[in-house]
Amino acid sequence: MQQQQQQTHDISPWNENNDDDIKTVTEQQVDEFKTSYENFQQQQNQYKKQKSIKVNTTNCRGETRLIRKLIVKNNWKEVFNDGDVCWLGLPFKYQNFEEYFTQYVNRFPGMDLLAHKTQSSFYLNKFAQYFPDEYEFFPKTYIIPDEIDKFQQEYKSTRTYIAKPDAGSQGDGIYLIKKLKDIKTNESMVIQQYISKPLLIDKKKFDLRLYVLITSLDPYLCYINKEGLARFCTVDYEKPNDKNLRNPFMHLTNYSLNKKSTNFQFYNGKNILDINEGTKRTYSSIQKNLEILGYNNQDVENQIDSLIVAYLKSLLPFLAFNQKLVFQKRVAEVKCFQVLGFDILLDEKGKPWLLEVNSNPSLQIEHEVYATNGKSVFEESQIDSYVKELVMGDAIKLAMIPKEDQEELPGFQSYRKLDVDETETIFSKMMQLYGFLSGYKFQEYLTSSKFQKLCNFPQMTSQTFLKHDYDLLFRKIILKSCNNNQMDFFQFINALEQLANRLNQDLEEMLDRLIQNF
């Protein structure tokens, strides 16, 4: 009888086998239950419509083991030519061009460049310049060598900074700075203010790797996964000083660095969602830590969502530009999706800070361990496998749901939809103007002669800024470029800003007038 009662209680949380309690159920509770169930059924119906998915693994690389595990788990089929999904282990190349029209491909063209530290820092800084209230979620960032003068002017000896090489990954080449003389000015890098008061768990610094899925640019469909990873340092944290400044195990959370530490701890528990002392943990387990420490998980989640939504908003005009650059008139036929890895640090107040976005987050599900004979072997990581199977399996299923059906879904399985504002921004207008100047061909670079077309429009010269000054401005902008005779889109933004300033005009009004006259 007791067992029977317990089962009843498990089925309905408001049912305690008491008629009075049953009567207290509100209409709102019933509606919430119905809505939740209807959403679940809607997701299931969408998934059931999908046939057994054929995954083309010809171009897989380090993620092969994960993809093959997903194929077996979901009764999909591995193929080596045309499939439903074509998995690319490397960024887009023109040899993959036709596959984008016949298969769902896991790469947006140009995403790898946009996620480079210098490029993403550039457009985040630009958005912060125009929308300062929305872009307070990343540390003050300087692009070196372009902004070395600005950094030297704003440098404070009381602060600590962190230098990250543009092409670096997995912690390679990252170092902390307290003195100007320590900067390697001959390298392309970004320098950020170091967050010296991070939230600590078990006295150690950590960051979060959260996963965001983009399935379409038009409409702009974006999702965040409920699960993620937490990567811990392996030495107890202390504020940076001359003695510990070069200790990567204290200040850098990268797994590739900390796995070399003698303090690295593999997870050996039974439930990876529980609180534990592993150096790598699930986001779910961290949420339990945060609750114990007195932080409001819903508040943290809302702030993280706002941060990611703002980043995705800033990404859209550049991503859309690259899409048009590559596919031209066939852009509407393209079928692609991509999972991004967001690295987020919580400070001691629980505020999330965006550290980096990775266009190619690691999908390895193995880790290196040492046998009793001292030799290293690779075995499956329980935590990596759990998180990445969830992230990538549901991403593939969701990406294959038609766009019009996705628009009606609040989420799918482990993914929750993000509401990203698609309203045209000043950068969308700049992109449109760039397209006009390049002859609607969305070429990657502009020549001086194409840039000078602007001077032919009304109010685009003045007594102090004449036609020949366009060429001088063009050459000044591209002076530091490797591509000495042509201007890329990011340089074009700088050129427009300087042009509006020289003509003493409001930039957005100038753009509207130019677009109207084209």
C-alpha positions in Angstrom: 0.0 0.0 0.0 2.8 2.4 0.9 4.5 1.6 -2.4 1.3 2.3 -4.2 1.0 5.7 -2.5 4.5 6.6 -3.3 3.9 5.8 -7.0 0.9 8.0 -7.0 2.9 10.8 -5.5 5.7 10.5 -8.0 3.2 10.7 -10.9 1.5 13.9 -9.7 3.4 16.2 -7.3 0.2 17.8 -6.0 -1.6 14.5 -5.4 -1.2 13.3 -1.8 -4.3 11.1 -2.0 -6.2 13.9 -0.3 -9.4 15.3 -1.9 -8.8 18.7 -0.4 -5.3 18.9 -1.8 -6.5 17.9 -5.3 -9.0 20.8 -5.2 -6.2 23.3 -4.6 -4.7 22.8 -8.0 -4.9 26.1 -9.9 -5.9 26.6 -13.5 -2.4 28.1 -14.0 -0.7 24.9 -12.9 -3.0 22.8 -15.2 -2.2 25.2 -18.1 1.5 25.0 -17.5 1.4 21.2 -17.4 -0.6 21.2 -20.7 1.8 23.6 -22.3 4.8 21.6 -21.2 3.2 18.4 -22.5 2.2 19.9 -25.8 5.7 21.3 -26.4 7.1 17.8 -25.6 4.7 16.2 -28.1 5.5 18.8 -30.7 9.2 18.0 -30.4 8.6 14.3 -30.6 6.4 14.6 -33.7 9.0 16.7 -35.4 11.7 14.1 -34.6 9.5 11.2 -35.7 9.1 12.9 -39.1 12.8 12.4 -39.7 14.0 9.3 -41.4 17.1 7.5 -40.3 19.8 10.1 -40.8 22.7 9.3 -43.2 25.9 11.0 -41.9 28.7 11.5 -44.4 31.9 11.1 -42.3 34.5 11.5 -45.2 35.8 14.8 -43.9 35.6 14.0 -40.1 38.8 14.5 -38.1 39.2 14.4 -34.3 35.5 14.2 -33.7 35.2 10.8 -35.6 34.7 8.7 -32.5 31.9 10.9 -31.2 30.1 11.0 -34.5 30.3 7.3 -34.9 29.1 6.8 -31.4 26.1 9.0 -32.2 25.4 7.0 -35.4 25.2 3.8 -33.4 23.2 5.3 -30.5 20.6 6.8 -32.8 20.4 4.0 -35.4 21.7 6.4 -38.1 23.8 5.3 -41.0 27.4 6.2 -41.8 28.1 6.9 -45.5 31.1 8.2 -47.4 29.4 10.1 -50.2 26.1 12.1 -50.3 24.2 11.9 -47.1 21.7 13.9 -45.2 24.4 15.5 -43.1 28.0 16.2 -44.2 30.4 16.6 -41.3 33.4 18.8 -41.9 36.2 18.5 -39.5 37.8 21.7 -40.9 36.4 25.1 -41.8 34.7 25.7 -45.1 36.7 25.3 -48.3 35.4 25.9 -51.9 35.9 22.2 -52.6 32.9 21.6 -50.3 30.8 24.2 -52.1 28.2 21.9 -53.8 27.7 19.9 -50.6 26.0 22.9 -49.0 23.0 22.6 -51.4 22.4 18.8 -51.1 23.3 18.1 -47.4 23.2 19.8 -44.0 26.7 20.9 -43.4 28.0 21.8 -39.9 30.0 24.9 -40.9 29.0 28.5 -41.8 31.5 30.0 -44.3 33.8 32.6 -42.6 32.8 31.6 -39.0 36.4 30.5 -38.3 37.7 33.9 -39.2 35.0 35.8 -37.3 35.8 33.8 -34.1 39.5 34.7 -34.4 40.5 36.7 -31.3 41.3 39.9 -33.2 38.3 39.8 -35.5 35.8 39.1 -32.8 37.4 41.7 -30.5 37.1 44.3 -33.3 33.4 43.9 -33.9 32.6 43.5 -30.2 34.5 46.7 -29.5 32.6 48.4 -32.4 29.2 47.3 -31.0 30.2 48.4 -27.5 31.0 51.8 -29.1 27.6 52.2 -30.6 25.5 50.2 -28.0 27.4 50.6 -24.8 24.6 49.5 -22.4 24.3 46.1 -24.2 28.0 45.3 -24.4 29.4 45.4 -20.9 30.0 41.7 -20.8 33.5 41.4 -22.0 36.7 42.7 -20.5 38.3 45.9 -22.0 40.1 44.6 -25.0 43.0 46.0 -27.2 44.0 44.7 -30.6 47.8 44.6 -30.9 49.7 46.0 -32.8 46.9 48.2 -34.2 45.9 49.6 -30.8 49.3 49.5 -29.0 49.3 53.3 -28.6 45.8 53.3 -27.1 46.8 50.5 -24.7 50.0 52.3 -23.6 47.9 55.5 -22.9 45.3 53.6 -20.9 47.6 51.2 -19.2 47.6 51.2 -15.3 50.4 49.6 -13.3 47.8 48.6 -10.7 46.0 46.3 -13.1 46.8 42.9 -14.5 46.3 42.2 -18.2 46.3 39.0 -20.2 47.8 38.6 -23.7 46.3 36.1 -26.1 47.9 35.4 -29.6 45.4 35.7 -32.4 46.0 32.3 -33.9 46.6 30.5 -30.6 44.5 27.7 -29.2 44.3 25.5 -26.1 46.2 28.1 -24.0 49.3 28.2 -26.3 51.2 31.5 -25.9 48.9 33.1 -23.3 50.6 35.1 -20.6 49.8 37.7 -17.9 51.2 41.2 -17.9 51.8 43.8 -15.2 54.6 45.8 -17.0 54.6 47.4 -20.4 58.0 46.0 -21.2 56.6 42.4 -21.1 54.4 42.9 -24.2 55.6 41.2 -27.4 54.5 44.0 -29.8 55.7 42.1 -32.9 52.9 39.5 -32.6 49.2 39.8 -33.6 47.3 39.4 -30.4 44.6 40.8 -28.1 45.3 42.2 -24.7 42.4 42.2 -22.1 42.1 43.4 -18.6 42.4 40.4 -16.4 39.5 39.6 -14.1 41.4 39.3 -10.8 38.4 38.5 -8.6 36.8 35.4 -10.1 34.2 33.3 -8.4 36.1 30.3 -6.8 34.9 26.8 -6.1 37.1 24.7 -3.9 39.5 27.7 -3.8 40.1 27.3 -7.5 39.4 29.5 -10.5 37.2 27.9 -13.3 35.4 28.8 -16.4 32.4 27.5 -18.3 32.3 26.1 -21.8 28.7 26.5 -23.0 27.4 25.4 -26.4 25.3 27.5 -28.8 23.7 26.2 -32.0 22.9 28.4 -35.0 20.7 26.6 -37.6 19.7 29.5 -39.9 20.6 33.1 -40.6 17.3 34.0 -42.3 15.4 33.6 -40.1 18.0 33.9 -37.4 17.5 30.7 -35.3 19.8 30.3 -32.3 19.7 27.9 -29.3 21.7 27.3 -26.1 22.3 23.8 -24.7 21.2 23.2 -21.1 24.5 21.3 -20.4 28.1 22.3 -20.6 31.5 21.9 -19.1 33.4 23.6 -16.3 37.2 23.6 -16.6 39.2 24.1 -13.4 42.7 25.3 -12.6 44.8 22.9 -10.6 46.4 25.3 -8.1 44.5 27.3 -5.5 43.9 30.8 -6.7 45.7 34.0 -5.5 45.5 37.5 -6.9 48.3 38.0 -9.5 51.6 39.1 -8.2 55.2 38.9 -9.3 55.6 35.4 -7.8 52.6 33.7 -9.3 52.1 35.7 -12.6 53.7 32.9 -14.7 51.9 30.0 -13.1 49.5 28.7 -15.7 47.9 26.2 -13.4 46.7 29.0 -11.2 45.5 31.5 -13.8 44.6 29.6 -17.0 41.7 27.2 -17.0 42.6 25.5 -20.3 42.2 21.7 -20.0 45.2 21.1 -22.4 47.4 22.9 -19.9 46.0 21.7 -16.6 46.0 18.0 -17.7 49.8 18.2 -17.4 49.6 19.2 -13.7 50.2 16.6 -11.0 47.1 18.0 -9.3 44.8 17.1 -12.1 41.8 15.0 -10.9 39.8 12.7 -13.1 36.2 12.2 -12.2 35.6 8.8 -10.7 32.1 9.2 -9.2 28.8 7.5 -10.1 26.8 10.5 -11.1 28.5 13.2 -13.2 25.7 15.6 -12.4 26.5 15.6 -8.7 28.9 17.9 -6.9 32.5 16.5 -7.2 36.1 17.5 -7.0 37.1 16.8 -10.6 39.2 19.2 -12.7 36.6 18.9 -15.4 32.9 18.9 -14.4 29.4 19.3 -15.9 27.6 22.6 -15.8 24.8 20.9 -14.0 27.1 20.0 -11.1 28.4 23.6 -11.0 24.8 24.9 -10.7 24.5 22.8 -7.5 27.7 24.4 -6.2 26.4 27.9 -7.0 23.1 27.2 -5.2 25.0 26.2 -2.0 27.2 29.3 -2.3 24.1 31.5 -2.3 23.9 32.5 -6.0 20.6 32.5 -7.8 21.0 30.1 -10.8 18.1 31.6 -12.7 19.7 35.1 -12.4 23.0 33.8 -13.6 21.3 32.0 -16.5 19.5 35.1 -17.5 22.7 37.1 -17.5 24.4 34.4 -19.6 21.5 34.4 -22.1 21.7 38.2 -22.4 25.4 38.0 -23.0 25.1 35.4 -25.7 22.2 37.0 -27.4 24.1 40.3 -27.6 27.1 38.5 -29.1 25.0 36.7 -31.7 23.3 40.0 -32.6 26.8 41.4 -33.3 27.8 38.4 -35.3 24.8 38.4 -37.7 25.7 41.2 -40.2 29.2 39.8 -40.7 28.0 36.2 -40.9 25.3 37.2 -43.4 27.9 39.1 -45.4 30.2 36.0 -45.6 27.3 33.9 -46.7 26.5 36.2 -49.6 30.2 36.5 -50.4 30.4 32.7 -50.9 27.1 31.6 -52.3 25.9 34.8 -54.1 22.5 34.3 -55.7 22.1 30.7 -54.4 22.4 31.9 -50.7 18.7 30.9 -50.0 19.4 27.3 -51.0 22.1 26.7 -48.5 21.6 24.2 -45.7 24.1 24.6 -42.8 24.3 24.8 -39.0 27.1 25.2 -36.5 27.8 24.7 -32.8 29.9 27.4 -31.1 31.7 27.1 -27.8 31.3 30.1 -25.5 34.0 30.4 -22.7 32.5 32.3 -19.8 34.0 33.3 -16.5 31.9 34.2 -13.4 33.3 36.8 -11.1 32.9 36.9 -7.3 29.6 38.7 -7.7 28.2 36.1 -10.1 28.5 38.3 -13.1 29.3 36.4 -16.3 32.1 37.6 -18.5 32.7 36.5 -22.1 36.3 35.4 -22.5 36.3 33.8 -25.9 34.1 32.2 -28.6 35.4 29.1 -30.3 34.1 28.2 -33.8 35.6 24.8 -33.5 35.0 23.6 -30.0 36.8 20.3 -29.1 34.6 17.3 -29.8 37.2 14.8 -28.4 35.6 12.3 -26.0 38.8 10.7 -24.8 41.4 11.8 -22.3 45.0 10.8 -21.7 45.7 8.7 -18.5 48.9 7.1 -17.4 49.1 3.4 -16.8 51.0 1.8 -13.9 54.0 1.3 -16.2 54.2 5.1 -16.7 53.0 5.0 -20.3 50.1 7.2 -21.4 46.9 5.6 -22.9 43.7 7.2 -24.1 40.4 6.2 -22.7 36.8 7.5 -23.0 36.0 10.5 -20.7 32.7 10.0 -19.0 32.0 13.7 -18.7 33.1 14.7 -22.2 31.1 11.8 -23.7 27.9 12.7 -21.8 28.1 16.4 -22.6 29.2 16.2 -26.2 26.8 13.4 -27.2 24.0 15.6 -25.8 25.2 18.7 -27.6 26.0 17.3 -31.0 23.3 14.6 -31.2 20.5 17.0 -30.5 22.2 19.7 -32.8 22.0 17.3 -35.8 18.4 16.4 -35.1 17.3 20.0 -34.6 19.2 21.3 -37.6 17.3 18.9 -39.9 13.9 20.2 -38.8 12.5 22.6 -41.4 13.0 26.3 -40.6 9.3 27.0 -40.6 8.7 24.3 -38.0 11.7 25.5 -35.9 10.2 28.9 -35.7 7.2 27.4 -33.8 9.3 25.4 -31.3 10.5 26.9 -28.0 13.4 24.5 -28.1 14.2 20.9 -28.8 15.4 18.2 -26.4 18.5 19.7 -24.6 18.3 23.0 -26.5 16.4 26.1 -25.5 15.7 28.8 -28.2 17.3 32.2 -27.7 15.4 35.3 -28.8 17.9 37.3 -30.9 16.9 40.7 -32.2 17.2 40.7 -36.0 16.5 44.5 -36.3 18.8 46.1 -38.8 21.7 47.8 -37.2 24.2 50.4 -38.4 26.6 47.5 -39.3 23.9 45.9 -41.5 23.7 49.2 -43.4 27.5 49.3 -43.8 27.4 45.7 -45.1 24.7 46.7 -47.6 26.8 49.7 -48.8 29.8 47.4 -49.1 27.8 45.1 -51.4 26.7 48.0 -53.6 30.3 49.2 -54.0 31.5 45.7 -54.9 28.9 45.5 -57.6 26.5 43.2 -55.7 29.2 40.5 -56.0 30.1 40.7 -52.3 33.8 40.5 -53.1 36.1 40.1 -50.1 38.0 43.4 -50.8 37.5 46.8 -52.2 39.9 48.6 -54.5 40.6 52.3 -54.2 38.6 53.1 -57.4 35.5 51.3 -56.0 35.8 53.1 -52.7 36.1 56.4 -54.5 32.6 55.9 -56.0 31.3 57.4 -52.8 32.5 60.8 -53.8 30.1 61.0 -56.7 27.1 61.1 -54.4 25.5 64.4 -53.1 27.1 65.8 -50.0 30.0 63.4 -50.1 32.7 66.1 -50.6 33.3 69.4 -48.9 35.6 72.4 -49.1 38.0 70.6 -46.8 37.5 67.0 -48.1 37.8 66.8 -51.9 37.6 63.9 -54.4 41.4 63.2 -54.3 41.2 62.9 -50.4 39.3 59.6 -50.8 42.4 57.9 -52.2 44.5 59.3 -49.4 42.0 58.1 -46.8 42.0 54.7 -48.5 45.7 54.3 -48.4 45.9 55.5 -44.8 43.4 52.9 -43.7 45.1 49.9 -45.4 48.6 51.0 -44.5 49.0 48.3 -41.8 47.2 45.6 -43.9 49.0 42.6 -45.4 46.8 43.1 -48.5 48.4 46.4 -49.4 46.2 47.5 -52.3 42.7 46.4 -51.1 40.4 47.2 -48.2 38.5 44.5 -46.3 35.1 44.9 -44.6 36.5 45.7 -41.2 38.8 48.4 -42.7 35.7 49.7 -44.6 34.0 50.3 -41.3 36.9 52.4 -40.0 37.0 54.3 -43.3 33.2 55.2 -43.1 33.7 56.4 -39.6 36.6 58.7 -40.6 34.7 59.8 -43.7 31.6 60.9 -41.6 34.0 62.7 -39.3 35.8 64.5 -42.0 32.5 65.6 -43.7 31.1 66.6 -40.3 28.1 64.3 -40.8 26.1 61.8 -38.7 27.3 58.4 -39.8 23.9 56.7 -39.8 22.2 59.5 -41.6 25.1 59.5 -44.2 24.6 55.7 -44.7 20.8 56.1 -45.1 21.3 58.7 -47.8 23.9 56.7 -49.7 21.8 53.6 -49.7 18.8 55.5 -50.9 20.8 57.0 -53.8 22.3 53.7 -55.0 
